[in-house]
Amino acid sequence: MQTVKQDTFVGWDWAKHSHRVVILDATGQQREACTVEHSAQGLAQIIDKLKALQQHGIVHVSIETPHGLAVEALLAAGIQVYALQPLMAKRLREALLGQSKNDSRDAWAMAEGLRLQHAQWRPLRPEDELTRTLQLLTRDEQDFIAQRTCLVNSLQHCLGSYYPQALELFDDWLRPSAWAFVLQWPTPQELIKTPWRDLQKFLHTHRLAKPKRETAWKRIHAQAATWPHVNALSTAGRLQAELICHLLQTIQDGLDEYRRQIEALWKQHPDQPIFRSFTGMGNKIG
């Protein structure tokens, strides 16, 4: 007699040190609930268990992340993986349970939601190594760009508290030249003691020397001695501003390396000519 195939539905509540996994059959009956240690051995054990279930039908897994070793191991095992947004997982829990957050209940809700709605969900698709590497690099690049933006906002706030005149010198504080300026003249007092020719040299070195900008800088420099001065603010502000600028320079160096590697891999990608054929499609958008 031929065995009837039956799909399995798994809710995987991902966490840093361990994962809660709930396994349901096609009727919604709970077959198992377990805690999986976040280690090579723990992942191998649960993957082996799910691979064994594939003999009886398709194994579907819902998890709250599209990235990481657990996801990669599941995809490599041929398991259908569905990445849930945290908000979607929250709504599933509320709709199915209406209770506060709990790892076991969350895992069950993700499994049950998947069982009921998997036909409308789109599973993750395993990518080739080159495409996957590009995806990860561009994702991480965007994260560091966001961190850089936060640091620039912090720098501007810091300067505004003790050195607001410096904010007038640059329109774009994402430029490394702005950070270099703060590191060279981190307080109003040091700027006051600086001859105009040194500022003019800075403008030329950083390719900022335009007549309109030079006129503005010269005016601000000439008025520097009239600025109010509070030693405590300058001492604390200087330390914070210098630290932020050093962090920004480090992140920018890393972003430059990310961009070099991304563009090198992009040139190797077999689909690159297709994307480049679209009007207005440059390397970064591609």
Residue pairs with C-beta under 8 A, 6 or more apart in sequence:
3 56
5 56
5 57
6 25
6 26
6 56
6 57
7 26
7 57
7 58
7 59
7 60
8 23
8 24
8 25
8 26
8 31
8 50
8 53
8 56
8 57
8 58
8 59
8 60
9 23
9 24
9 25
9 26
9 60
9 62
9 111
9 112
9 114
9 115
9 118
10 21
10 22
10 23
10 24
10 50
10 59
10 60
10 61
10 62
10 111
10 114
11 21
11 22
11 24
11 61
11 62
11 106
11 107
11 108
11 109
11 110
11 111
11 112
11 113
11 114
12 19
12 20
12 21
12 61
12 62
12 63
12 64
12 70
12 107
12 110
13 19
13 20
13 21
13 64
13 103
13 104
13 106
13 107
13 110
14 63
14 64
14 65
14 68
14 70
15 38
15 103
16 38
17 37
17 38
18 35
18 36
18 37
18 38
18 42
19 35
19 36
19 38
19 42
19 46
19 70
20 33
20 34
20 35
20 36
20 103
20 104
20 106
20 107
21 32
21 33
21 34
21 35
21 36
21 46
21 107
22 30
22 32
22 33
22 104
22 107
22 108
22 110
22 111
23 30
23 31
23 32
23 33
23 53
23 111
24 30
24 31
24 108
24 111
24 112
24 115
25 31
26 57
26 115
28 112
28 115
30 108
33 104
33 107
33 108
34 46
36 42
36 43
36 45
36 46
38 70
43 69
43 70
43 73
44 73
47 73
47 74
47 77
47 79
50 59
50 61
50 74
50 77
50 79
51 59
51 77
51 78
51 79
53 59
54 78
54 79
58 80
59 79
59 80
60 79
60 80
60 82
60 114
60 115
60 118
60 123
61 74
61 79
61 80
61 81
61 82
61 114
62 81
62 82
62 84
62 110
62 111
62 113
62 114
62 121
63 70
63 71
63 74
63 81
63 82
63 83
63 84
63 110
64 83
64 84
64 85
64 86
64 89
64 110
65 71
65 83
66 83
66 124
67 136
67 139
71 81
71 83
71 124
74 81
75 81
75 124
75 126
76 126
80 118
80 123
81 123
81 124
82 114
82 118
82 121
82 122
82 123
82 124
83 124
84 92
84 110
89 106
89 109
89 110
92 109
92 110
92 112
92 113
93 99
93 101
93 105
93 106
93 109
95 113
96 108
96 109
96 112
96 113
97 105
97 108
97 109
99 105
114 121
127 135
130 265
130 268
130 269
131 269
133 265
134 262
134 265
134 266
134 269
137 258
137 261
137 262
137 265
138 262
140 258
141 255
141 258
141 259
141 262
144 251
144 254
144 255
144 258
145 255
147 251
148 174
148 248
148 251
148 252
148 255
149 174
151 244
151 247
151 248
151 251
152 173
152 174
152 248
154 244
155 173
155 179
155 182
155 241
155 244
155 245
155 248
156 167
156 173
158 237
158 240
158 241
158 244
159 166
159 167
159 182
159 237
159 241
160 167
161 233
161 237
162 187
162 188
162 230
162 233
162 234
162 236
162 237
162 238
163 186
163 187
163 188
163 234
163 237
163 241
165 188
165 191
165 220
165 223
165 224
165 227
166 181
166 182
166 185
166 188
166 191
167 173
168 216
168 220
169 178
169 181
169 216
169 217
169 220
170 177
170 178
170 181
172 178
176 248
176 249
176 252
177 206
177 208
179 245
179 248
179 249
180 202
180 206
180 245
181 202
182 241
182 242
182 245
183 242
183 245
183 246
184 202
185 191
185 194
186 238
186 241
186 242
187 234
187 237
187 238
188 224
188 227
188 229
188 234
189 229
189 234
191 221
191 224
192 224
192 225
192 227
194 221
196 218
196 221
199 217
199 218
199 221
200 209
200 214
202 208
203 209
203 213
203 214
203 217
263 283
266 272
266 283
266 286
272 286
275 281
275 286
276 286
